[in-house]
Amino acid sequence: MVDDYLDNFQALVSDAGYTDPRTLVVKFRQGLRLGIQNQITTMPYGRPADTDPDVWYRAVWRIDQARLANKAFQSVSRSAPSTPPKTVSARPSPLFMARLPPVSPVPVTPKPPLPAPSMGIPMDIDTTRKTRSLPPRGYYRCGDANHLV
């Protein structure tokens, strides 16, 4: 598909007499499919210069070849069976020559159920206060009874 576009474009360019490299790239880009245009213009590195039509031609061709290879891969992977076909070999694989004894499953002891949540015991928030000594009632620094802590 891109090969045809490249051939037709180059024939039209020679018929039209375009020689300016920048004009050639602009005209070439205008005729490209939008997806290919976007792939080239958003390349993180190695993007062709807008003044080098030959590099643009090669970039478009490479992208199209990658697209075709991916399309062929996808069609083969879709048509391939989900399990590989079994092949009969005259000589068995060394891994399958020795039979191991069957493994018995390890018994699993069930865990006892968790106790049902109860209403609980109210928290005693004053427990921590009881363990430390409290200063006498009043302001800590001045000791005045009117200055509460």
N, C-alpha and C positions, 0 to 999 in steps of 0.2 A: 504494500500500500504506500509506504513512504518512498520506496524505490521508484514507483511510478511518479509520485509528486516531484521527487528530485529530478528525474529525467525531463518531465514536462516543464518544470520551472527553468532548468538550465537552457532548454530549447527556446522558451519564451524570452528569456533574458538576452540570448544571443540575437533573436529576431528583433527585439526592441532596441538593442544597442546600449543597454545600461552597462556602465563601467565603474561607477562610483561604488566602492565597497559598502559604505553606509546605506546607500539606497538599496543595494542588493539585499542586505540583511533585513531592512525594513520590509521590503516586498516579500521576502521569503517568510518572515515571521507572520505577516498578514495572512498568508495562505495555509499556515499550519493549523492542525487541530489544536483547540484551546488547551487540552490536557498536556500535549507535548510542549506547547509554548510555555505553560506554567512550570513544567518540570525543568526546562532549561533556564528560565529566568529566575527561578528560586533556588538554583544550585548553590549549596553553601560554599563551595570552592570549585575552581576549574570552569567557571562560567565563561562561555565564548565571548570575545570582545565584539562589540556592535560594529566593528570595522573589518571583521575577518569572516567573510561568507563561507570559506572552505571549512573553517572550524565549526561553524554552525551546521553545515551539511553533515559533517562527521558526527556531531553530537546528536542530531536528530536521527541519523541512521542507527547509532548505538542504542538510543532509547527505544527505537522501534524493534530492534533485534532482541533487546531484553524483554519487551512486552510480548513478542512472539514466543520466546522461550518460556516465559511464565505461563502463557496461554496453553502451550503444548504440555507443560508439566501438570497444570491443573486438569486438563482433559484426561491425561493418563492416570492421575491419582483418583479422579472420580470414577473412571471405568475399572480400576483395579479392584479385585475382590478384597474384602476386609481382612480375610485371613489368607496367608500365603499358601499356595498349593503345596500339598505334601509330595515329596519326592521319595522314591524308593532307591535306597543305595545298597550296594552289595555288601558293604562293610559298615557296621553300625559305629556311631560316634563313641569315643572312649568314655564320654560322660554318661552314656546310657548303658554301658556294659555291666556295671555293678548295680545290683538292686539293693537299696537300703531298706531296713525293716520299717514297717509303718510306724509313724509317730502317734502315740496316743495323746489326746488332748489333756492339758493340765486342768485338773478340777478347780473350779472357781467357787470359793466359799462366799456366800452372800453376806454383805455387811448388814449389821442390825439396823433397823430403821431408826432414824433420828427421833428423839422425843418430841412430842407435839408441843408447840410453843404455849406457854402458860401466860397468865396475866403478868407474871414477873414480880420482882420485888422492887419497890421504889428505891431509887438511889438515895443514899445518905450523903448529901453533898457537904455536910458539916464534918464528916469523918476526918478530912485532912486538916480542918481547923482545930480539932480537938487535940491533935498530936503536937502542935506548936504552941508556945506560950504567947498569950495575948497581952498587949500592953494595957495598962489601966485605962478605963474609959476616959476619954478626953483627947485632946490634941497631942500627938506624939511628941512634938518638939517643946511646946510651951507648957503642957500639962493642965491648961485651963479647962474646967469642966464644961464651959460653954462652947468650946471648939471641939466638935465631934470628929472622930476619925471618918 
